C-alpha cells in the first residue's frame, strides 16, 4: 500500500497531470490574493503551480534566467512590486487574471 504524501505533494502531482486544472488553480490563487492581499498564501500557491509544471529548474531553462532569481521571488516575504500592482489595479477598478496562452482544447482537436 502506498503511503499518503502531504496535501501539497498531492496537489503538485494532480496539477502536473492536468494543465487546465493547473491554470484554474493559479487563477483561483490569484483571485484570493486580490481579494484578501495574503501574499504568503499567493506565493505558496505560485510555488505549487511552478513545481507542478517542472519546477524552478525547468522555468530557468525556459527563460534563461538563473534559478536563484526565481527562488528569491517565490520565497521572499516581501514582493513590493506585486503589492503595488494590486493596489494600483484596485484603485483603477481592474484586476489580473490567468489564462493559458493557447487554447489546449483547440490544439487537441486539430491533432485528431
Backbone as a ProteinNet text record, in pm:
[ID]
protein_1_A
[PRIMARY]
XXXXXXXXXXXXXXXXXXXXXXXXXXXXXXXXXXXXXXXXXXXXXXXXXXXXXXXXXXXXXXXXXXXXXXXXXXXXXXXXXXXXXXXXXXXXXXXXXXXXXXXXXXXXXXXX
[TERTIARY]
84.3	0	88.7	55.6	132.7	105.2	212	197	147.9	53.7	-1.8	99.7	117.6	201.6	119.2	179.3	102.9	17.2	-66.7	-162.7	-92.5	14.4	85.7	143.8	200.6	254.9	143.7	29.4	-85.4	-125.7	-133.1	-171.4	-72.1	56.5	158.8	141.3	122.2	104.4	-22.8	-131.2	-258.2	-247.6	-187.4	-176.6	-78.5	21.9	118.8	52.4	-53.2	-121.2	-243.5	-274.4	-394	-365.7	-321.1	-281.4	-397.2	-517.5	-632.6	-659.2	-649.2	-665.9	-555.2	-435	-323.2	-348.5	-396.9	-429.2	-541.8	-645.4	-755.9	-706.1	-615.5	-559	-485	-403.5	-328.7	-423.4	-527	-625.2	-695	-736.6	-802.1	-708.6	-583.2	-484.6	-468.6	-463.3	-451.6	-576.1	-693.8	-818.8	-824	-785.8	-784.3	-689	-571.5	-474.6	-532.1	-597.1	-652	-763.4	-833.5	-940.1	-883.6	-795.5	-752	-609	-530.2	-393.8	-298.1	-332.7	-248.2	-133	-23.8	89.6	154.4	176.5	235	150.5	18.1	-69.4	-54	-50.8	-34.1	98.8	206.1	337.3	343.2	276.1	270.9	197.2	87.4	14.3	96.5	168.9	254.9	366.4	424	527.6	470.6	349.8	285.6	265.9	218.7	199.4	331.4	434.2	565.5	618.3	607.5	654.3	577	448.4	367.1	402.3	463.2	497.5	645.6	713.1	852.4	950.4	904.9	990	1072.3	1146.9	1228	1334.2	1392.6	1496.8	1439.5	1320.4	1256.7	1222.9	1170.9	1138.6	1265.2	1372.9	1501	1548.9	1534.8	1573.9	1490.7	1361.6	1271.3	1297.8	1350.2	1364.2	1508	1603.9	1745.3	1768.8	1691.7	1708.6	1757	1854.3	1913.7	1806.7	1813.3	1714.2	1708.9	1820.6	1824.8	1728.7	1711.1	1620.7	1476.7	1438.2	1303.3	1285	1386.5	1376.8	1359.1	1431.9	1418.5	1276.9	1223.5	1088.1	984.7	998.3	898.8	903.6	1019.6	1033.3	1052.3	1051	1065.9	938.4	955.2	839.1	786.5	867.1	827.8	823.2	715.3	702.7	637.7	712.6	652.2	595.5	654.7	601.9	463	444.1	313.6	211.4	249	157	123.8	222.7	197.9	107.2	128.8	42.8	-100.7	-117.1	-251.5	-318.7	-246.9	-301.6	-341.8	-254	-280.5	-401.7	-408.8	-522.1	-652.9	-648.3	-769.3	-818.2	-726.4	-763.8	-826.5	-784	-837.1	-955.9	-1000.7	-1112.6	-1087.4	-964.5	-924.1	-866.8	-849.9	-790	-711.2	-621.7	-545.6	-620.6	-592.1	-643.1	-543.3	-553.7	-463.8	-543	-485.6	-543.1	-428	-446.4	-338.9	-316	-191.8	-159	-221.1	-244.6	-309.9	-425.7	-522.9	-637.1	-599.8	-575.8	-530.8	-634.4	-761.5	-865.8	-857.4	-833	-821.5	-701.3	-592	-473.3	-502.2	-579.3	-613	-704.7	-798.3	-892	-820.3	-722.4	-651.1	-555.1	-518.9	-428.3	-500.2	-633.1	-710.9	-717
-118.6	0	124.8	220.7	343.9	435.2	488.8	581.1	716.2	775.4	903.5	1014.3	1098.9	1217	1329.8	1445.3	1558.1	1621.2	1712.3	1773.1	1845.2	1916.5	1990.6	1894.8	1785.7	1686.7	1630.4	1604.2	1556	1659.4	1786.2	1892.6	1902.6	1897.1	1907.1	1794.6	1675.2	1560.3	1574.2	1615.3	1631.1	1739.5	1851.4	1962.1	1932.1	1851	1813.8	1731.4	1660.4	1572.9	1636.1	1761.1	1825.9	1975.7	2015.2	2154.3	2251.9	2215.6	2303.1	2323.8	2217.3	2229.1	2314.4	2305	2385.7	2533.9	2566.9	2706.6	2755.9	2674.7	2711.2	2733.7	2647.1	2659.2	2791.7	2826	2951.9	3071.2	3062.7	3171.2	3190.6	3081	3089.2	3148.2	3106.5	3159.1	3310	3353.4	3496.6	3571.8	3517.5	3582.7	3598.8	3494.5	3503	3611.6	3619.5	3723.4	3862.5	3879.5	4010.6	4051	3952.7	3982.4	4015.8	3929.2	3946.9	3994.7	3999.4	4051	3961.5	3834.8	3741.7	3695.1	3771.3	3743.3	3608.2	3568.1	3435	3321.7	3332	3230.6	3228.1	3345.9	3353.6	3292.2	3327.1	3274.1	3122.2	3069.4	2924.7	2859.5	2919.2	2867.9	2877.1	2986.9	3002.7	2898.4	2871.1	2767	2630.3	2601.1	2473.6	2463	2569.4	2570.1	2549.2	2622.7	2611.1	2468.5	2411.1	2273.3	2175.4	2198.3	2107.4	2115.8	2224.3	2244.8	2219.6	2150.7	2113.7	2176.5	2268.3	2327.3	2445.7	2500.2	2618.6	2589.9	2471.3	2440.3	2442.1	2387.9	2389.8	2533.4	2612.3	2751.8	2828.7	2799.3	2863	2828.8	2703.5	2662.2	2733.3	2745.1	2806.1	2955.2	3019.7	3165.4	3214.5	3125.1	3164.3	3263.2	3248	3329.1	3236.2	3282.3	3199.3	3152.8	3025	2972.2	3051.8	3107.5	3183.8	3301.9	3361.5	3476.7	3432.5	3318.8	3267	3224.4	3161.6	3118.3	3237.8	3345.4	3466.5	3521.8	3523.2	3574.9	3486.8	3355	3262.6	3248.9	3272.3	3250.7	3379.6	3492.9	3620.8	3653.7	3708.7	3751	3885.6	3952.2	4082.3	4075.5	4118.8	4130.1	4264.5	4371.6	4504.7	4534	4482.4	4510.4	4450.4	4328.2	4264	4338.7	4376	4451.3	4586.3	4653	4783.5	4768	4664.1	4639.2	4613.6	4534.8	4507.2	4637	4721.4	4847.4	4937.2	4946.5	5031.2	4980.5	4849.9	4795.3	4810.1	4789.7	4808.9	4952.7	5047.3	5188.5	5219.1	5146.1	5165.9	5075.4	5003.2	4909.6	4805.3	4752	4647.5	4531.1	4418.1	4302.4	4220.7	4140.4	4047.4	3916	3839.3	3703.3	3617.9	3487.9	3392.6	3311.6	3295.5	3207.2	3150.8	3034.3	2977.3	3063.8	3064.6	3143.9	3084.1	2952.9	2888.1	2806.6	2787.3	2705.9	2560.1	2488	2349.2	2260.1	2290.6	2210.6	2222.7	2343.9	2363.3	2288	2286.4	2212	2063.2	2012	1871.4	1836.5	1923.2	1898.5	1896.5	1984.3	1986.6	1870.5	1808.2	1692.5	1566.5	1563.7	1444.6	1426
0	0	0	-84.3	-96.1	22.4	77.2	189.9	136.6	206	164.2	186.7	86.4	100	158.2	167	219.7	110.1	147.9	56.7	-57.7	-29.1	-133.2	-237	-192.7	-286.4	-375.3	-315.8	-393.3	-498.2	-456.9	-549.3	-664.7	-634.8	-738.9	-840.3	-790.6	-880.2	-964.7	-900.9	-972.3	-1078.6	-1044.3	-1138.5	-1251.8	-1223.1	-1326.5	-1436.2	-1400.9	-1495.6	-1561	-1525.5	-1579.7	-1594.7	-1712.6	-1738	-1711.8	-1753.2	-1731.9	-1582.4	-1504.5	-1359.7	-1299.9	-1354.2	-1304.2	-1329	-1446.8	-1478.5	-1386.9	-1368.7	-1279.7	-1136.9	-1091.9	-956.9	-942.3	-1041.4	-1035.1	-1039.6	-1122	-1128.6	-994.3	-932.7	-802.5	-697	-699.8	-605.8	-623.7	-748.9	-777.3	-732.7	-761.2	-719.1	-567.2	-494.7	-348.2	-301.3	-364.6	-327.7	-353.4	-467.3	-499.5	-404.7	-348.3	-252.7	-114.8	-64.3	74.7	92.8	-14.3	-3.7	73.3	88.6	164.1	74.7	76.2	-10.5	17.6	143.2	167	107.2	115.9	56.8	-95.4	-156.1	-300.7	-344.2	-274.3	-311.2	-292.7	-190.6	-171.6	-289.5	-332.4	-447.4	-574.9	-591.4	-708.5	-707.9	-589.8	-579.3	-616.6	-570.6	-603.7	-754.4	-816.3	-960.8	-1034.5	-995.4	-1060	-1047.1	-928.1	-908	-996.4	-1011.7	-1093.3	-1241.2	-1281.2	-1421.4	-1449.4	-1359.4	-1382.9	-1285.9	-1205.1	-1103	-1151.8	-1059.3	-1085.8	-1190.8	-1188.6	-1287.1	-1428.7	-1447.6	-1580.1	-1619.6	-1527.5	-1554	-1592.4	-1524.1	-1553.5	-1694.5	-1733.6	-1869.5	-1975.4	-1950.6	-2048.5	-2066.5	-1963.4	-1965.5	-1971.7	-1951	-1941.1	-1826.9	-1721.3	-1600.5	-1491.2	-1414.2	-1308.9	-1210.6	-1169.9	-1075.8	-945.4	-904.7	-779.1	-781.9	-899.5	-911.2	-886.1	-944.6	-920.9	-775.9	-719.7	-579.4	-486.8	-512.5	-431.6	-441.1	-561.1	-580.6	-511.3	-525.3	-471.4	-320	-260.3	-116.9	-37.6	-104.8	-36.7	40.8	156.6	234.7	184.4	105.2	51.4	-100.2	-155.9	-301	-330.3	-308.6	-320.1	-458.3	-562.9	-696.6	-712.5	-665	-674.5	-589.5	-468.4	-383.3	-444	-502.7	-565.3	-686.6	-766	-881.1	-836.4	-729.5	-676.3	-632.6	-560.2	-511.7	-628.6	-727.4	-843.1	-921.2	-944.9	-1019.5	-942.9	-811.4	-730.8	-742	-737.8	-748.4	-883.9	-985.6	-1120.6	-1150.4	-1045.5	-1056.6	-1165.8	-1165.6	-1259.7	-1180.7	-1249.9	-1184.9	-1285.5	-1234	-1315.9	-1325.5	-1428.9	-1435.9	-1512.1	-1493.3	-1555.8	-1657.6	-1775.4	-1875.7	-1957.8	-2014	-2095.8	-2219.6	-2266.7	-2385.3	-2511.2	-2511.6	-2624.1	-2570.6	-2653.3	-2613.9	-2633.4	-2524.8	-2533.8	-2598.3	-2581.9	-2646.3	-2798.2	-2848.9	-2993.1	-3046.5	-2971.9	-3014	-3021.2	-2926.8	-2926.7	-3043.5	-3074.4	-3183.9	-3318.1	-3338.3	-3466.6	-3480.4	-3368.2	-3372.4	-3418.1	-3405.6	-3445.4	-3593.6
[MASK]
++++++++++++++++++++++++++++++++++++++++++++++++++++++++++++++++++++++++++++++++++++++++++++++++++++++++++++++++

